[in-house]
Amino acid sequence: MTKQRKPPKRPLTKEEKELWQQFTSKAIPLDQVPKPPPLSTEANRRPRTPLKKDKHPIPTARLDLHGMTIDQAFQSLTTFLANSQAQGHRCVLVITGKGSVKTEHWWQKAGILKEQVPRWLEDEPNRSRITTHSIARPEHGGSGALYVFLKKIKPYALA
């Protein structure tokens, strides 16, 4: 395989410099770009069942995702939800962690699992297993954990 040569660099023409100047004059530095809205909008979000003030959900199973890679966490979450539903659990706790790194700019990610797990819950195969999910109360991990409410498995009618 022969190595392709790059054409030699040439100085920019006056027209190219003016065009570049015109193009970059409208550019906004990344740290001044407004944060985009969340991916999930009210229009496509399933209605959430608010927790009653006096009723605290009691998770009957829990999954801690600390220290897992994204692939490991996704596989663990999917397996955990399937097994928990099969065992008849109605409310489970999924601990994502809050993210350990504080970032200077919004585009630098901290707490990738905290961001990804709610998205995974909204996608199949997990979406068909759950009724809703919400941020956990402080005694269960607060914003670093989620309550996931599972659907009951309907037994097959015997004919």
Number of C-alpha atoms within 10 A of each C-alpha: 3 4 5 6 6 6 6 5 6 6 7 10 9 9 9 11 12 12 12 12 11 11 10 10 9 8 9 9 7 10 11 8 12 8 10 7 7 6 8 11 9 8 7 8 9 12 10 10 11 9 10 8 6 6 7 10 17 12 17 12 14 18 16 15 21 13 11 13 12 14 9 11 20 18 11 16 20 17 13 17 25 16 12 19 20 13 11 13 17 19 22 23 24 26 23 26 20 18 15 8 10 10 10 9 12 13 11 9 13 15 15 14 24 19 14 14 21 16 14 16 22 17 11 10 13 18 14 12 20 20 18 19 21 17 17 21 15 10 6 17 17 15 16 19 25 24 22 25 22 24 17 15 11 6 6 6 5 4 3
